[in-house]
Structure formats: C-alpha cells, structure tokens
Amino acid sequence: MSRDHERWPAAVVVCLGVFLLGMDLTVLNVAVPDLDRDLKPSMAQVQWIVDAYALVLGGIVLTAGALTDRIGRRRAFAIGMAICGTTSALGALAEEPDWVIAARCGMGAGAALLMPATLSIITNLFTTPAPRRRAIALWAASLGVGGMTGPVLGGALVEGFSWRAGFWVNVPIVAVALLLTPLVVPKSGPRAGGRSEERVDLLGAMMSACGLLTLVWAVIESPSRGWTSTPVLTGFALAAALLSGFVAHQKRRDDHAMLPLPLLRLPGVVRGATSLTLLSFAMYGALFVITLYLQGVLGYTPWQAGVRTLPLAAALAAGSLAAPRLLARHGERTPIAAGLLLVTAAFAVLTRTRSDSGYGHLLVFEVIAGLGAGLVAAAGTETVMGAVPPCHAGLGSAVNDATRQVGASLGVAVQGSVLSTVITDRLGPMASSATPSAVLPPFPAARQAFVDGLTASALTAGSVSLAATLVVIPWRSTIPDAATSHEGL
C-alpha cells in the first residue's frame, strides 16, 4: 500500500465511517418534536437521547483505543461498524424513550471502537508529513461535515418518514463500509512490540467511564434538581473521586497502564487535545440549541431547519481543508488561535440574537463559526497525531477522540442546561405547561424565554472559546514528526 492510488481508497472508506459517526451525533437533533409526539419523553430524557451517544463514546474510547492497538486496526473498524449498524436497527424499533436511550448508548459503544481505528488507519497509511496532513484534514472534514449535516438528513427523514428513519439510515451505510473494508483497507495485527497476552485494564476502564458518566449526569440533572441539590453535588464529588482515582491507578500500573501518562505530557497531545475539547464544547452545544431555535422560534420545519445549517457544514469543510497549508507554513498555533478567535467572534454575534432577528443573523454566525471550527479541528487533530509514535496510534487517536467527545457531550449538557434553566426562570408557573414545549416554545412568552436561553448559552460557549484563545496565543508553534522517538512510550 505504498502508492497514493492504493492508499486513498482506504482513506475514503474509513472516512465514510467517520462521516457516519459525526452524523449520529446530531441526526436526531431536529427529530426531537416528532419523537416527543410519539414517545412523550421528559426534558431530561430528550437531553439523554441527544447526549448519550457522545457520552458513551467519550467514556469508553480510551479502552477502545488500547484495544485497537492490540487486535488490529481493520478488525476494530469492522467490529465497531457492525455494532453501530445493529444498535441503530434496535433504536429504530424502540417503543419507549428509555429504549431509545439504550440504543444510543450501544451506538456510542460501537463508535468508541470505530473512531480510534479510523484515525489510526490513516496515520499508518500516510507516514510522511504532507500527505498525512491532507489525509487528516479529510478525516476532520468528514467528521465535522457529518455532524453538521446530521440535522439536514434528519429533517428530510423526519418529514418523509419519522424519527425512526434517523436510525434506519445507518444500516445501508454500515453495509457498504463493511463490504468495502476487506477489499481496500489493509489488514493490521497488534501494535509493533506490543504484548499480545497483555489484558485491557478493566478497572481503569470502569473508573474512567463511570467518572465521565457521573459528571455529565450531574450536569444534565442540575436544572431540574438544582445546582446545589444533594444528588447533584454528590454526583460532582463522585465524578471527581472516580477520575482522580483513575489517574492514580494509571500511575501505579506504570508500563502496563491503559493510558500511559507520559503520553499526556507530550506538548502536541496537550495542546491539540485541549483545543479540541473546548471547541467541541462550544460547537456541539450550540448546534443542539440553534436547531431547536430554527424550529421553535423561527418556525421552520425539521427539513427547512436542517437545510439552514448547511452553511455551517460548508464553512467547516473549507476551514478544515485550509488548515494543512497554514500548519505547514506557521505551525499549529496560527490555525488553532485564528480558528478559536473566529469561533469567539461568532458567538459574540449569537449573543445579540432577538426574537425578530431572522435567519440572516444566524447565517452570519454559521459562516464565521464554521470556518473557525474547521481550522481548529484539522490543526488540533494533526497536532495530537503528529506527537504520538506510530506504535501508539490507536491510543493517541483515542485520546484525541475522547477529549473531542467529552467536550461535545458536556457542551450539549451544559448549554442545554443553561437553556432549560433560563426558560424555567423566565416562564415561572408557565414552565410546567411548556415542558417539553420548552424545547419548542408554542406561545410568544415562551419564544422570548427561549431566545433569552439561547443568548445565555451563547455567552457561555463564547466565554469558553475566548478562554481557549487566550491559552493558545502564548504557545510556541512546533509540528512534531510522527516518526520522532518518544522516550517512555
């Protein structure tokens, strides 16, 4: 597989899997009203249906990345795709909200195995810097465009069929990918120099997953239970204890750790992962809120709302494809800092939204935010993977993916919680009659309350992206080469 015409078909197939993964993050966003009418979920259940996929993906992807390095990249990719397809079919057949949530959790588990395999395959196919940057830009664009076009496809499926079609659509995509995988994706065995008899760190996996699950549960439940309620404070404390325990456990295991801690000290990994986490927090939370705004306040149908998010996807793709050239000329700081600055400016625009602003105002946000997000996504991913030695490509990809998905899940949780809290505060006694109509306000007072919630969530996201920008600006730009040796790894 040394020639480009042999390597790029494999890259295209794995990017098809990445597109599916990104699409599943958001495809149900515009299906909330239809799902609400059919299954009558609570507000918390709506957030779990939207967020469970990213939560489980972020919670177990570290374990999946370690497993990828042990069982082989192509095998991990195929198994992950098969799990995604099977659980998608089960979700389409669900008759209760809790079963939909369970299906989304299963899809997240499959995606957790699939996602690190895709990036690991690409970085092992393209070992020289310039082709690798282009391939990673394609990977980042596929993930971002999948996520941003999810509402478009979801809207079309809801209007043409029902919310269940948002699950069924995965099945043919999975079938095509599984058919092509053995034909074009090279087979790979366990990582070079690895110990085939070494077992996955089950205790570490449980501690990290339970810690992340508990953290996001506390965030999601805060609006209804109260930020200072005993269950919520207990959840935050338990999450802190579990995640701290996970770090301590990894230190004790030393060379046998599921997550080698020296990997997290590499400058490229720290910088790339930090920027991707904060970007995902801002963008995925915002996408969740604005798709509801398009329907509830501006009055678009699911399909019309989805189409109106396409400029965001197009701008993101453009930003991703522009990033390799900036990386090659200026290092990682320039595209990441410029991208975060654009995202911050976009959220400043969004905070000025009024109930009569119209779609043109939102379009400005989408174009600016999409360009910035594309720059950060491609440059941040290349920064992480360029710092990781090839033998740890699966685990390096898992770190990249975990930070991205944890940021996404927390972004949806926090911004959704801010939205819900503001709506409840504004409506007072009317809040009970607006649930789940608080998601799609049916009367003027509720629409204004929703706009207030949107601007509050935009302020939250904008503050995070501004803080990230200030962190990135002092960086010293470097582009580590993937072939560089890294002692202690």
Salt bridges, closest charged atoms under 4 A:
ASP4 OD1 - ARG7 NH2 2.03
GLU6 OE2 - ARG3 NH2 2.91
ASP34 OD1 - ARG37 NH2 3.67
ASP38 OD2 - ARG164 NH2 3.43
GLU95 OE1 - ARG164 NH2 3.45
GLU198 OE2 - ARG70 NH2 2.46
GLU198 OE1 - ARG191 NH2 4.00
GLU198 OE1 - ARG195 NH2 2.75
ASP201 OD1 - HIS249 NE2 3.05
ASP201 OD2 - ARG253 NE 3.47
GLU221 OE1 - ARG225 NE 3.07
GLU332 OE2 - ARG271 NH1 2.94
ASP356 OD1 - ARG354 NE 3.18
GLU382 OE2 - ARG132 NH2 2.74
GLU382 OE2 - ARG133 NE 4.00
ASP425 OD2 - ARG426 NH1 2.95
ASP452 OD2 - ARG426 NE 3.11
